[in-house]
Amino acid sequence: MTLCPVCETSALAEFRVVNDQRYLRCAVCQATVMDEKCRLSPEQERQIYELHDNDPSDPGYRKFLSKLTEPLLQRLPPEAAGLDFGCGPGPALATMLESRGLSVSLYDPFFHPAPEVLSETYDFITCTEVVEHLYAPAEVFRELDRMLRPGGWLAVMTCFQTDDDRFDNWHYRRDPTHVVFYRAATFEWLAAKYEWVLEIPVKDVALFRKPS
């Protein structure tokens, strides 16, 4: 029995097949997941990531990231210390936050493999365009909770999956590195599991506060 990679229950059921890619839907947390047999190899995955243009000086990219940084900054104390988890080759987000007086450590399995930063704890952790790529999100969310200090914030940006009728042609689904799709209900399930307080300040951004 294949377990849901988000909530680790056996509630996955057939959702649909699109161009030979099979997707399953979890009845518990409402996540939609790609069948693991349809995943790319690590080499293929990295080749696609290297095509991403995450230029910290690109005004358009900075505006995109500001959907997350602005509501997060409103909730953080001055000089908070954080981790950009899955920062990619940029890292634009860290640059933006550091310009506002915060300190940011970097981690990315491909571009900033620094396992030592995963043994620290942080006032905030950002995951922008990351969680949709995770093969084992349940393990990662446990690690993020461990690294987050009491009263800290976990900020997640990903396109929420909302309309099943549009799933086949959805641009987010068409990226072959995207293997998990989250609904608002999925984030509500995660918040309940970890006793986090969930806010969705803008479209496609989830902010979780760990209790003090």
Buried (B, 14 or more C-beta within 10 A) or exposed (E): EEEBBBBBBEBBEEBEEBEEBBBBBBEBBBBBBBBEEBBEEEEEBBEEBEEBEBEBEBEEBBEBBBBBBEBBBEBBEEEBBBBBBBBBBBBBBBBBBEEEEBBBBBBBEEBBEEEEBBEEEBBBBBBBBBBBBBEEBBEBBEEBBEBBBEEBBBBBBBBBBEEEEEBBEBEBBEBBBBBBBBBBBBBBBBBEBBEBEBBBBEEBBBBBBBEE
